[in-house]
Amino acid sequence: MNQLLINGVAVGLSPDTALLPSFKASDLLKPDTIQSDYSPEVSVPGTSHNHQLLGQAA
């Protein structure tokens, strides 16, 4: 089960939401040279809990 926390509060996600980080490396033979990592966009259901937690961002 994936969990997304904002200030320690869990965001309500759909059961099929996958949170998988992505990694970028300049040389795949040297994984210690990772330049940056990021997470892809996540869609958040428009529940009252999520609106209260995210405010105008929801």
One Martini backbone bead per residue (centre of mass of N, CA, C, O) as a GRO file, in nm:
protein
   58
    1MET     BB    1   0.094   0.038   0.024
    2ASN     BB    2   0.042   0.361  -0.039
    3GLN     BB    3   0.182   0.680   0.088
    4LEU     BB    4   0.080   1.024   0.138
    5LEU     BB    5   0.248   1.290   0.302
    6ILE     BB    6   0.131   1.594   0.476
    7ASN     BB    7   0.241   1.689   0.757
    8GLY     BB    8   0.159   1.378   0.857
    9VAL     BB    9  -0.081   1.357   0.648
   10ALA     BB   10  -0.296   1.163   0.484
   11VAL     BB   11  -0.367   1.106   0.163
   12GLY     BB   12  -0.625   1.040  -0.043
   13LEU     BB   13  -0.622   0.741  -0.228
   14SER     BB   14  -0.634   0.535  -0.467
   15PRO     BB   15  -0.587   0.195  -0.481
   16ASP     BB   16  -0.431   0.228  -0.784
   17THR     BB   17  -0.206   0.394  -0.674
   18ALA     BB   18   0.124   0.476  -0.792
   19LEU     BB   19   0.442   0.524  -0.615
   20LEU     BB   20   0.714   0.597  -0.830
   21PRO     BB   21   1.026   0.649  -0.849
   22SER     BB   22   1.271   0.840  -1.021
   23PHE     BB   23   1.580   0.804  -1.205
   24LYS     BB   24   1.889   0.992  -1.276
   25ALA     BB   25   2.161   0.899  -1.491
   26SER     BB   26   2.456   0.938  -1.671
   27ASP     BB   27   2.559   0.641  -1.564
   28LEU     BB   28   2.439   0.318  -1.541
   29LEU     BB   29   2.722   0.191  -1.426
   30LYS     BB   30   2.688   0.449  -1.207
   31PRO     BB   31   2.462   0.488  -0.959
   32ASP     BB   32   2.626   0.712  -0.783
   33THR     BB   33   2.551   0.938  -1.031
   34ILE     BB   34   2.302   1.064  -0.944
   35GLN     BB   35   2.141   1.362  -1.019
   36SER     BB   36   1.826   1.283  -0.986
   37ASP     BB   37   1.506   1.285  -0.824
   38TYR     BB   38   1.160   1.179  -0.880
   39SER     BB   39   0.813   1.234  -0.903
   40PRO     BB   40   0.535   1.182  -1.033
   41GLU     BB   41   0.239   1.250  -1.099
   42VAL     BB   42  -0.059   1.294  -0.889
   43SER     BB   43  -0.377   1.185  -0.841
   44VAL     BB   44  -0.640   1.337  -0.650
   45PRO     BB   45  -0.907   1.301  -0.492
   46GLY     BB   46  -1.215   1.500  -0.438
   47THR     BB   47  -1.216   1.518  -0.129
   48SER     BB   48  -1.271   1.669   0.166
   49HIS     BB   49  -0.999   1.594   0.290
   50ASN     BB   50  -0.818   1.694   0.054
   51HIS     BB   51  -0.920   1.986   0.051
   52GLN     BB   52  -0.836   2.053   0.339
   53LEU     BB   53  -0.530   1.981   0.304
   54LEU     BB   54  -0.478   2.148   0.013
   55GLY     BB   55  -0.685   2.344  -0.069
   56GLN     BB   56  -0.620   2.510  -0.363
   57ALA     BB   57  -0.474   2.244  -0.490
   58ALA     BB   58  -0.749   2.059  -0.526
   0.00000   0.00000   0.00000
